[in-house]
Amino acid sequence: MSVSGDLNLNSFWMPFTSNRSFKANPRLIERAQGMFYYTADNREILDGIAGLWCCNAGHCHPQIVEAVQKQVATLDYATAFNLGHSKVFELAERVTDIAPEGLDYAFFVNSGSEAVDTALKMALAYHRIRGEGSRTRLIGRERGYHGVGFGGISVGGIVANRKMFGTLLAGVDHLPHTHNLDHNAFSQGLPAWGAHLADELERIVALHDASTIAAVIVEPIAGSTGVLMPPKGYLQRLRDICDKHGILLIFDEVITGFGRTGKAFASERFGVTPDLITMAKGLTSGVVPMGGVLASKHIYDTFMTGPENMIEFFHGYTYSGHPLAAAAGLATLDLYKKEGLFARALEMEQRWGDAIHSLKGLPNVIDLRNLGLIGAIELEPIAGQPTKRAMDVFARCYDDGLLIRTTGDTIALSPPLIIEDEHIERIVDTLTRALKATA
Ligand SMILES: Cc1ncc(COP(=O)(O)O)c(C=O)c1O
């Protein structure tokens, strides 16, 4: 039996975790405030990853806490199926106000994975309603992460997330990923090389025929496979090819939404507007689970045909638009606006990027990447032991008071948007010590 103090750790089957290693050496968090977590023995841990790319407004902000407390005492739950409460309508209006032009409708879910499955289903149903029911194929990308639903792992491109789970969705194909250290190592911001990789979509269209393809889904910045920035011009080329062939373009903005790139959405930052955006995480600053899909007016209008008494989209979750999540979302959007946090992320970008790139030359660092308040440090894997080097750095940093995230042998950083210079310095100093100590 695994115990930590009086706590029995046995029964919780932990997600995406090496359960036995964790339970042998647990890391337990007790509370959080602003930029910091605190352990049970009151050790301060600087949060270098905003929880998990979600607590963009920092932890336990009183304004969000109060809004949720008030809501739970007023209306705990109401279904959104044929019933409504004001906050979810308000939230839809507020989030579409900051969305790219033309994405005028918001469908709410509870997570990024659900947002992805919802967007894929919207795309399939949209074509069918328009009389193009042969468009059933979905195109993802190698090294993509779109959550863990069957739709998401099918279009995703992470082998460990796919190989155990059978045949997945039929009729999926994948674009090549864009990561190439020979051409792009140590790029600041977007790499110059690689826009031509979007042309692979033309090859896929030629192979399957456009009449069989419903949608292409990509993360504007791929997060979970090591923070891969889109080459300059790449996303626009995807947009152009999709338009040429009547294919919908979905941007999975679960991590890039809500200020991470210095704008409300990466679509705005990169000047490319997709037909559907998936979102989650920063929508409520991680306080209450919530995700959503932003849809273009054209897609929504296509569904709003047929008899008026009929359900237009046979899809939804018991907790779609949950009052607590809606209240948290509204308070979060208020805070982002009041404190100008998206602009702040953009303002900090240069200092943050310089700090990340100051790690060049440290042991085993083979690439550094940055944009907005995102940073990545790619390490040379230990021969025959992939992921170990980065995990060793993770453990060192944690013991030294810094939470980072590792994906493969890449360290990913995505701090709360309230980060100050002193925190950036501390992140760099702690990482420097850890990289030297694990060399
Ligand atoms: C791009 C992207 N899509 C989807 C997801 C899945 O979100 P969730 O874990 O909320 O289901 C994630 C999670 O990190 C993500 O990064």
The ligand as a Gaussian input file, in Angstrom:
#p B3LYP/6-31G(d) Opt

LIG

0 1
 C       -4.329000      20.860000     -28.554000
 C       -5.086000      20.063000     -27.558000
 N       -6.270000      19.541000     -27.875000
 C       -7.000000      18.836000     -26.995000
 C       -6.537000      18.612000     -25.721000
 C       -7.340000      17.790000     -24.777000
 O       -7.881000      18.554000     -23.777000
 P       -8.466000      17.826000     -22.462000
 O       -7.305000      17.247000     -21.740000
 O       -9.148000      18.957000     -21.739000
 O       -9.437000      16.792000     -22.925000
 C       -5.306000      19.150000     -25.340000
 C       -4.793000      18.940000     -23.971000
 O       -3.714000      19.296000     -23.623000
 C       -4.555000      19.866000     -26.277000
 O       -3.330000      20.345000     -25.966000

